[in-house]
Amino acid sequence: MLDTRVVTVYMAKELADEVGLSYTNEKGFVKEVNARILPIEGVARGSLIQLGQWRGMVDITVAPLDDKKFYLASIF
């Protein structure tokens, strides 16, 4: 089961460039645990993703991530 209350989808800039994700430059910041605050590269609005059987449109924040290439952040 997938909780579709995803707040933000993050993708590393290197992965976004590798897969050819089109994103627009936007201002914002990202902070990973035990890391400094870094500016984001941009946002890919309305991107179609599929996780198992679930498919949906999400906004993907492209950011300089240290140890993760792609992750979902949600609140419960």
C-alpha positions as CSV (number, residue, x, y, z in Angstrom):
1,M,0.0,0.0,0.0
2,L,1.3,3.5,-0.9
3,D,0.4,6.6,1.1
4,T,-0.4,9.1,-1.6
5,R,-0.2,12.0,0.8
6,V,3.4,12.7,-0.5
7,V,4.4,16.2,0.2
8,T,7.7,16.4,-1.8
9,V,9.6,14.2,-4.1
10,Y,13.4,14.9,-4.2
11,M,15.8,13.9,-7.0
12,A,19.5,14.5,-7.1
13,K,20.6,16.9,-9.9
14,E,23.0,14.2,-11.3
15,L,20.1,11.7,-11.7
16,A,17.8,14.4,-13.1
17,D,20.3,15.2,-15.7
18,E,21.1,11.6,-16.4
19,V,17.5,10.7,-17.1
20,G,16.8,13.9,-19.0
21,L,14.2,15.3,-16.5
22,S,13.1,18.8,-17.6
23,Y,12.9,21.2,-14.8
24,T,12.6,25.0,-14.3
25,N,14.9,27.0,-12.2
26,E,13.2,28.0,-9.0
27,K,14.3,29.5,-5.7
28,G,14.2,27.3,-2.6
29,F,16.4,25.4,-0.2
30,V,16.8,21.8,1.0
31,K,18.3,20.5,4.2
32,E,19.2,16.9,4.8
33,V,19.8,15.4,8.2
34,N,23.2,16.4,9.5
35,A,23.9,18.5,6.4
36,R,24.0,22.2,5.6
37,I,21.2,24.1,3.9
38,L,21.7,24.1,0.1
39,P,19.8,25.9,-2.7
40,I,17.7,23.7,-5.0
41,E,18.4,23.5,-8.7
42,G,14.7,23.7,-9.7
43,V,11.4,21.9,-9.9
44,A,9.8,19.6,-12.5
45,R,6.1,20.3,-12.2
46,G,3.5,17.7,-13.0
47,S,5.9,14.8,-13.6
48,L,4.4,11.3,-14.0
49,I,5.9,8.7,-11.8
50,Q,5.0,5.1,-11.1
51,L,5.6,3.2,-7.8
52,G,4.4,-0.4,-8.1
53,Q,0.8,-0.2,-9.4
54,W,0.3,3.4,-8.4
55,R,0.8,6.1,-11.0
56,G,0.4,9.8,-10.5
57,M,1.6,13.3,-11.2
58,V,4.0,14.9,-8.8
59,D,6.3,17.9,-8.5
60,I,9.9,16.8,-8.3
61,T,12.4,19.1,-6.5
62,V,15.8,18.8,-8.1
63,A,18.5,19.4,-5.5
64,P,22.2,18.7,-4.7
65,L,21.7,15.6,-2.6
66,D,24.6,14.0,-0.8
67,D,23.8,10.3,-0.3
68,K,20.4,9.8,-1.8
69,K,19.5,10.0,-5.5
70,F,15.7,9.9,-5.1
71,Y,13.3,10.0,-2.2
72,L,9.8,10.8,-1.1
73,A,9.1,13.0,2.0
74,S,5.7,12.9,3.6
75,I,3.9,13.8,6.7
76,F,1.6,11.6,8.8
